[in-house]
């Protein structure tokens, strides 16, 4: 009997950093946008490990919510803040020059579908677990 479960792509931060660094270097990416719900301590560690040619590649995220801001208050009042945040993240990722996603993630599959439909897909796009779920071959 075979176990057909997909391998998990929740890798240790150093391994994820290695993958992100490889893609950032191949794609000559000056910055990486993170769409994650990881703790600040985890993203801070990740930031310290993503280095190309001795220089840290900036990792940026959508700013945290601020209930004092009119936009955030309006979204919260209408109960749509989570939906709008997801739409913003998907749009940013779909329009990026390169995308790295997690295999088995609905979020990732939505972005890959958008990138294909919008013509923004890249040969550098890949799943974080690239050795198992390669999307494309990044050519320079």
C-alpha positions as CSV (number, residue, x, y, z in Angstrom):
1,X,0.0,0.0,0.0
2,X,1.4,3.4,-1.0
3,X,0.9,6.6,1.0
4,X,-0.2,9.2,-1.4
5,X,0.0,12.1,1.0
6,X,1.8,15.1,-0.4
7,X,5.0,16.0,1.4
8,X,4.6,19.0,3.7
9,X,6.3,22.3,2.5
10,X,6.5,23.9,5.9
11,X,10.3,23.8,6.1
12,X,12.6,25.2,8.8
13,X,13.3,28.9,8.4
14,X,17.0,28.3,7.3
15,X,15.8,25.9,4.5
16,X,13.1,28.4,3.4
17,X,15.8,31.2,3.4
18,X,18.0,29.1,1.2
19,X,15.2,28.6,-1.3
20,X,14.3,32.3,-1.3
21,X,17.9,33.3,-1.6
22,X,18.5,31.0,-4.6
23,X,15.5,32.4,-6.4
24,X,16.2,36.0,-5.5
25,X,19.8,35.6,-6.8
26,X,18.7,33.8,-10.1
27,X,15.9,36.4,-10.7
28,X,18.1,39.3,-9.7
29,X,15.3,40.4,-7.4
30,X,16.1,43.6,-5.4
31,X,13.3,43.0,-2.8
32,X,11.0,40.1,-1.7
33,X,7.4,40.7,-0.7
34,X,6.3,38.3,2.1
35,X,2.6,37.3,2.3
36,X,2.7,35.4,5.5
37,X,1.0,35.1,8.9
38,X,4.3,34.0,10.5
39,X,5.4,35.6,13.7
40,X,7.6,38.7,13.6
41,X,10.4,36.6,15.2
42,X,10.3,34.1,12.4
43,X,10.2,36.8,9.6
44,X,13.1,38.6,11.4
45,X,15.2,35.4,11.4
46,X,14.3,34.8,7.8
47,X,15.4,38.4,6.9
48,X,18.7,37.8,8.6
49,X,19.3,34.7,6.4
50,X,18.3,36.0,3.0
51,X,21.6,37.4,1.7
52,X,22.9,37.6,-1.8
53,X,26.5,38.6,-2.5
54,X,27.0,39.7,1.1
55,X,23.9,42.0,1.1
56,X,20.6,41.4,2.8
57,X,17.7,41.2,0.3
58,X,14.9,43.3,1.9
59,X,11.8,41.3,2.9
60,X,8.7,43.5,3.0
61,X,5.2,42.8,4.2
62,X,1.9,44.6,4.2
63,X,1.9,47.0,7.2
64,X,0.0,45.7,10.3
65,X,-3.5,47.0,10.8
66,X,-4.0,50.3,12.5
67,X,-7.5,50.8,13.8
68,X,-6.9,54.5,14.0
69,X,-6.5,54.7,10.3
70,X,-9.7,55.6,8.4
71,X,-9.2,52.8,5.8
72,X,-8.7,50.1,8.4
73,X,-11.6,51.4,10.5
74,X,-13.9,51.4,7.5
75,X,-12.9,47.8,6.5
76,X,-13.3,46.7,10.1
77,X,-16.7,48.3,10.4
78,X,-17.9,46.4,7.4
79,X,-16.3,43.2,8.5
80,X,-14.2,42.8,5.3
81,X,-10.7,43.6,6.5
82,X,-9.5,40.0,6.1
83,X,-10.9,39.7,2.6
84,X,-9.4,42.9,1.4
85,X,-6.0,42.1,2.9
86,X,-6.1,38.7,1.1
87,X,-7.0,40.5,-2.2
88,X,-4.2,43.0,-1.8
89,X,-1.7,40.2,-1.1
90,X,-2.9,38.1,-4.0
91,X,-2.7,41.1,-6.4
92,X,0.8,42.1,-5.3
93,X,2.0,38.5,-5.6
94,X,0.2,38.0,-9.0
95,X,1.9,41.1,-10.4
96,X,5.4,40.4,-9.1
97,X,8.3,39.6,-11.4
98,X,8.7,36.2,-9.7
99,X,6.5,34.1,-7.3
100,X,7.5,31.4,-4.8
101,X,4.5,29.6,-3.2
102,X,3.7,26.7,-1.0
103,X,2.5,23.5,-2.6
104,X,-1.0,22.5,-1.6
105,X,-1.9,26.1,-0.7
106,X,-5.1,27.4,-2.2
107,X,-3.6,30.9,-1.9
108,X,-0.7,29.8,-4.0
109,X,-2.8,28.1,-6.6
110,X,-5.0,31.3,-6.9
111,X,-1.9,33.4,-7.5
112,X,-0.5,31.0,-10.1
113,X,-3.8,31.0,-11.9
114,X,-3.9,34.8,-11.9
115,X,-0.3,35.0,-13.1
116,X,-1.0,32.7,-16.0
117,X,-4.3,34.5,-16.9
118,X,-2.7,38.0,-16.6
119,X,0.5,36.9,-18.5
120,X,2.7,37.7,-15.5
121,X,4.0,34.2,-15.0
122,X,7.8,33.8,-14.9
123,X,10.1,30.9,-15.7
124,X,11.5,31.6,-12.2
125,X,8.2,30.9,-10.5
126,X,8.4,27.9,-8.2
127,X,7.0,26.2,-5.1
128,X,9.1,26.6,-2.0
129,X,9.7,22.8,-2.1
130,X,11.2,23.1,-5.5
131,X,13.0,19.8,-5.5
132,X,9.6,18.1,-5.3
133,X,7.2,20.6,-7.0
134,X,9.1,22.5,-9.6
135,X,6.9,24.9,-11.7
136,X,9.4,26.3,-14.1
137,X,13.0,26.5,-14.9
138,X,14.5,30.0,-14.3
139,X,16.8,30.9,-17.2
140,X,19.0,34.0,-17.2
